[in-house]
Amino acid sequence: SYRDYSRYLELDGNLPRHKKWDRNFPARIHRMVSNAADHDIVHWLPHGRAFRIVDRAALITKVAPNYLNCKTYESFARQLNGWGFKRIESGCYYHECFLRGMPQITCLIRRIPTGEGIRSKLPLPDFDSISRQFPLPESLPELTQFDGFQ
């Protein structure tokens, strides 16, 4: 079942800090997806709870090298799976703690230990309905910073 984290900070949710919380894979992916300059390659879906990879080749050759050390799309997809991202359809992924305009909650995302991944047969969340009830910011303000996150 999907848990919505869009009000986590409003409700004084605890943000654990670990030494790489602002540089881990989810934080880097959030910066990548939020970069408007690469919108034609990777971007948020309208509801802001998932992202779409439009051009796999350009993602790996032009965009990802600025954020990640992935040489192939398959490696990138394995990383997403290893961090608990779920695929909606080809090129579209989501995670409960990966929301447009809320990069600080990516620190709640933890890598799934090898062998503990589970394939869920649960139906996909209705993101449009959730977004009507709990809307997200339209976009990330330029150079948003919070406690060192850049």
PECOR-V236631 format. One record per residue. RES is the residue in one letter. OMEGA is omega as a letter, one per 40 degrees, with the letter a starting at -180 (NA if undefined). NEAR is the number of other C-alpha atoms within 10 Angstrom. Layout:
# PECOR-V236631
RES;OMEGA;NEAR
RES;OMEGA;NEAR
This chain:
# PECOR-V236631
S;a;8
Y;i;12
R;a;9
D;a;17
Y;a;19
S;i;23
R;a;12
Y;a;14
L;i;13
E;a;8
L;i;9
D;i;8
G;a;11
N;i;10
L;i;14
P;i;9
R;i;10
H;a;9
K;a;7
K;a;10
W;a;20
D;a;21
R;a;15
N;a;17
F;a;21
P;i;27
A;i;22
R;i;19
I;i;19
H;i;23
R;a;17
M;a;21
V;a;21
S;a;22
N;a;17
A;a;16
A;a;12
D;a;15
H;a;15
D;a;13
I;i;19
V;a;24
H;i;23
W;i;24
L;a;16
P;a;14
H;i;20
G;a;22
R;i;25
A;i;23
F;a;25
R;i;21
I;a;20
V;a;16
D;a;12
R;a;17
A;i;13
A;i;16
L;a;20
I;a;21
T;a;14
K;a;12
V;a;19
A;a;19
P;i;12
N;a;11
Y;a;15
L;i;15
N;i;12
C;a;15
K;a;12
T;i;14
Y;a;16
E;i;12
S;i;13
F;i;18
A;i;16
R;i;12
Q;i;16
L;i;20
N;a;16
G;i;18
W;i;18
G;i;20
F;i;22
K;a;18
R;i;18
I;i;14
E;a;8
S;i;9
G;a;14
C;a;18
Y;i;22
Y;i;20
H;a;22
E;a;19
C;i;22
F;a;27
L;i;24
R;i;25
G;a;20
M;a;20
P;a;24
Q;a;20
I;i;24
T;i;24
C;i;21
L;a;15
I;i;19
R;i;14
R;i;16
I;i;13
P;a;9
T;i;7
G;a;7
E;i;8
G;i;13
I;i;8
R;a;7
S;i;9
K;i;6
L;i;8
P;i;8
L;i;12
P;i;13
D;a;9
F;a;18
D;i;14
S;i;11
I;a;14
S;i;16
R;a;10
Q;a;9
F;a;14
P;i;15
L;i;18
P;a;13
E;i;12
S;i;14
L;i;16
P;i;10
E;i;10
L;i;9
T;i;12
Q;i;11
F;i;10
D;i;7
G;i;7
F;i;13
Q;NA;14
